[in-house]
Amino acid sequence: MNAPKILVTAANGNQGRLLVPRLLAAGANVRAFVRTEASASALRSAGAVDIVTGDMADRELLGRAMHGIEKVYHVGPTAHPKEREMGFAAVDAARAASVGHFVFSSVLHAITTDLIQHEIKRDIEEHLLSSGLAFTILQPTNYMSPIKLRPAFELGVFRLSWALDRRQSLVDPADIAEVAAMALMDSERHAGATYELAAPGRHTAHELGAIISRVLARPIAVEEIDADTYLKAFFGDVGPDQFPHEARVLRAISARYGAHDFVGNSNVLAWLLGHPPTSFEQFVRRQYDAFRADSTTAAPITR
């Protein structure tokens, strides 16, 4: 059987950088779509050779990227003001190129429309469902995030931008990548499916802090910060006026998660993986091992 030709968008993002090497190892021909030459260089180091660099909202460029592609994995860039436009363009370009299978990384509980990024992904889901393309939709919960662990490792404080007693379910991006690779490499089995992806556990910030403390074998403080402070942690020393869409997204997250839990169920992910999903403690241990092994800890890590 010929190796499938797969396009991965946002290919150096949190999922893409884990998915591309997995697909290459499985024998797929991978075309990676990235925004910058720095991302392209990182993927070349990981073994990718077919790389498209540019703006995913550019429909002409996206159309060229789809040429000869059999399957697509589309994940929108985090909190991007053109995320909806990019998602619609990706679906339209895939349909025009007669792509055989479109796998979309959406979000858990996309119907929660007071969360801006959820409403955007919900709209892309609907556009995909109406496209006539064979589809698989993944709905991961919040990522287990290296960027949120960094202050705990370096400063002894774990920070979240919502109420510390609200519960949340999390998922390891590596587990998402494993499921995405399954869906792409076995379209017949997974086409038409929508999968909620969450690891076991529904944790408050205090419980997450206690897990981190146990791994580090030292006390960890837990602190609530506001959305604009998190904006700076996420995008650098910027203000909401410079990133108005991103600020709105983060403020909406703080408001929603401050008033409501955000939880899912791990059954589907465990069934898909065929083994227990990564727990938060396992994730923290893996990240802390990497942190201690890396003498250049100033390297940026994105959510």
C-alpha positions in Angstrom: 0.0 0.0 0.0 1.3 3.5 -0.9 2.2 5.8 2.0 -0.5 8.4 2.5 0.2 12.0 1.7 -0.8 14.0 4.8 -0.9 17.8 5.3 -0.4 18.9 9.0 -1.2 22.6 9.7 0.3 24.5 12.6 2.9 21.8 12.3 5.4 23.2 14.8 2.7 23.9 17.5 2.0 21.9 20.6 0.4 19.0 18.7 2.1 19.3 15.4 5.6 19.0 16.7 4.6 15.7 18.3 2.5 14.4 15.5 4.8 15.0 12.5 7.6 12.7 13.8 5.0 10.1 14.7 3.5 10.1 11.2 7.0 10.0 9.6 7.9 7.0 11.7 4.6 5.3 10.6 5.7 5.7 7.0 3.5 8.6 5.9 4.6 11.3 3.5 4.1 14.5 5.5 3.7 18.0 4.3 4.0 20.5 7.1 2.4 24.0 7.0 4.0 26.5 9.3 4.0 30.3 9.7 7.7 31.1 10.0 11.1 29.9 8.7 12.1 29.2 12.3 9.3 26.7 12.6 10.3 25.2 9.3 13.9 24.8 10.5 12.7 23.1 13.7 10.7 20.6 11.7 13.6 19.9 9.3 15.6 18.9 12.3 12.8 16.5 13.2 13.0 14.9 9.8 10.4 16.8 7.7 11.4 17.7 4.2 8.1 18.9 2.5 7.3 22.2 4.2 5.1 25.1 3.2 5.8 28.4 5.0 3.3 31.3 5.1 0.0 32.6 6.3 -2.7 29.9 6.6 -5.3 32.5 6.0 -3.9 32.9 2.5 -6.3 30.8 0.5 -4.1 30.7 -2.6 -1.2 29.4 -0.6 -3.4 27.0 1.3 -4.8 25.7 -2.0 -1.2 25.0 -3.3 -0.4 23.2 0.0 -3.4 20.9 -0.5 -2.3 19.8 -4.0 -1.8 16.1 -4.1 -2.8 15.7 -0.4 -4.9 12.7 0.6 -5.5 13.5 4.3 -5.4 16.7 6.4 -4.8 17.3 10.1 -5.9 20.8 10.9 -5.3 22.5 14.2 -5.8 26.2 14.5 -3.1 28.4 16.0 -3.8 29.3 19.6 -6.0 32.4 20.2 -5.3 33.7 16.6 -7.6 36.4 15.5 -8.0 34.6 12.1 -8.6 31.2 13.5 -12.2 30.9 12.1 -11.1 32.2 8.7 -8.2 29.7 8.6 -10.4 26.8 9.6 -13.0 27.6 6.9 -10.2 28.1 4.3 -8.7 24.8 5.2 -12.0 22.9 4.8 -12.7 24.7 1.5 -9.3 24.0 0.1 -9.5 20.4 1.1 -12.8 20.0 -0.6 -11.5 21.7 -3.7 -8.5 19.3 -3.7 -10.7 16.2 -3.2 -9.0 15.3 0.0 -10.1 11.9 1.2 -10.1 12.5 5.0 -10.1 15.7 7.1 -9.2 15.4 10.8 -9.9 18.5 12.8 -8.6 19.3 16.3 -11.5 21.1 18.0 -12.0 21.4 21.7 -13.9 19.7 24.5 -17.4 21.1 24.9 -17.3 23.3 21.8 -20.9 24.3 22.5 -19.7 26.5 25.3 -20.0 29.6 23.3 -19.2 32.1 26.0 -15.6 30.9 25.4 -14.5 32.6 22.2 -12.2 29.9 21.0 -14.9 27.3 21.6 -17.4 29.2 19.5 -14.8 29.5 16.7 -14.1 25.8 16.7 -17.8 25.0 16.9 -18.3 27.0 13.7 -15.5 25.2 12.0 -16.9 21.8 13.1 -20.3 22.8 11.5 -18.5 24.0 8.3 -16.7 20.7 8.1 -19.9 18.6 8.7 -21.5 20.5 5.8 -18.5 20.1 3.5 -19.2 16.6 2.3 -15.6 15.6 3.3 -15.0 12.4 5.3 -14.1 13.8 8.7 -12.9 12.9 12.2 -13.2 15.5 15.0 -11.0 15.4 18.1 -12.2 17.4 21.1 -9.3 17.6 23.6 -9.7 19.3 26.9 -7.1 21.8 28.3 -3.5 20.8 27.6 -1.1 19.7 30.3 1.1 22.7 29.6 4.9 23.1 30.1 4.5 26.9 30.1 2.3 26.6 33.3 4.9 24.4 35.0 7.8 26.6 34.3 7.2 29.1 37.2 6.7 26.1 39.5 10.0 24.6 38.5 11.9 27.9 38.6 10.1 30.0 41.3 8.1 27.5 43.3 4.7 28.9 42.3 2.0 27.4 40.2 -0.3 30.0 38.6 -3.7 29.8 36.9 -5.8 32.7 35.6 -9.1 31.5 37.0 -10.6 30.5 40.4 -8.3 28.0 42.2 -11.1 25.9 43.6 -12.7 25.2 40.2 -12.1 21.7 38.7 -10.7 21.0 35.3 -9.8 17.9 33.2 -6.5 17.9 31.4 -4.9 15.9 28.6 -1.3 15.3 27.5 -0.7 16.7 23.9 1.4 13.6 23.3 -1.8 11.5 23.8 -3.7 13.7 21.4 -0.9 13.2 18.8 -1.1 9.4 19.3 -4.9 9.5 18.6 -4.4 11.9 15.6 -1.9 9.5 14.0 -4.3 6.6 14.5 -7.1 8.5 12.8 -5.0 9.6 9.9 -3.4 6.3 9.3 -6.6 4.3 9.6 -9.3 6.5 8.0 -11.7 3.6 7.4 -11.9 3.0 11.1 -12.1 6.5 12.4 -14.0 8.5 9.7 -17.3 9.9 10.9 -16.2 9.9 14.5 -16.1 12.7 17.1 -13.9 11.8 20.1 -13.7 13.7 23.4 -10.2 13.4 24.8 -9.5 13.8 28.5 -7.1 12.1 31.0 -8.4 10.8 34.3 -8.8 13.3 37.1 -10.8 16.5 37.7 -8.4 18.7 39.6 -8.6 22.0 41.4 -5.5 24.2 41.2 -4.7 23.3 44.8 -4.7 19.6 43.8 -2.5 20.2 40.8 -0.1 22.2 43.0 0.1 19.3 45.5 1.0 16.9 42.7 3.7 19.3 41.5 5.0 19.6 45.0 5.2 15.9 45.4 7.2 15.5 42.2 9.6 18.3 43.1 9.8 17.2 46.7 9.4 20.8 47.9 6.5 23.1 48.7 4.7 24.8 45.8 2.6 27.9 46.2 -0.6 28.2 44.2 -1.6 31.6 42.9 -4.5 33.1 40.9 -3.5 35.7 38.3 -5.7 37.8 36.1 -6.0 37.3 32.3 -3.9 40.3 31.3 -1.0 39.0 33.5 -1.4 35.6 31.8 -1.4 37.4 28.4 2.2 38.6 29.2 3.3 35.1 30.2 1.8 33.8 27.0 2.9 36.4 24.4 5.7 38.3 26.2 5.7 41.8 27.7 2.6 43.1 25.8 -0.7 44.7 26.8 -4.3 44.0 25.8 -4.3 46.9 23.3 -1.6 45.2 21.3 -3.3 41.8 21.2 -7.1 42.7 21.6 -8.4 39.3 20.3 -6.0 37.3 22.4 -6.9 39.4 25.5 -10.6 38.8 24.9 -10.0 35.1 24.6 -8.1 34.9 27.8 -10.5 37.1 29.7 -13.4 34.9 28.6 -11.5 31.9 29.8 -10.9 33.5 33.2 -14.6 34.4 33.5 -15.9 31.0 32.4 -13.5 28.9 34.4 -13.9 31.2 37.4 -17.6 30.4 37.5 -17.8 26.9 36.3 -15.8 23.6 36.3 -14.5 22.3 32.9 -14.4 18.6 33.1 -14.6 15.6 30.8 -14.3 11.8 30.9 -11.3 9.6 30.2 -13.1 6.5 28.8 -12.9 7.4 25.1 -9.2 8.3 25.3 -8.3 5.1 27.2 -10.2 3.0 24.6 -8.5 4.7 21.7 -5.0 4.5 23.1 -5.4 0.9 24.4 -3.5 1.9 27.5 -4.1 4.4 30.4 -3.8 8.0 29.3 -1.0 10.0 30.8 -1.8 11.3 34.2 -0.9 14.8 35.3 1.7 13.4 37.7 3.4 11.4 34.9 3.4 14.6 32.7 4.9 16.7 35.5 7.6 14.1 36.1 8.5 13.9 32.4 8.6 17.7 32.1 10.7 18.1 35.3 13.2 15.4 34.1 13.5 17.4 30.8 13.9 20.7 32.7 16.7 19.4 34.9 18.4 17.9 31.9 18.2 21.1 29.9 20.8 23.6 30.9 19.3 26.2 28.6 15.9 26.6 30.3 15.2 30.0 28.7 14.1 28.3 25.5 10.5 29.2 24.8 7.7 26.7 25.4 4.2 27.4 24.1 0.9 26.2 25.3 
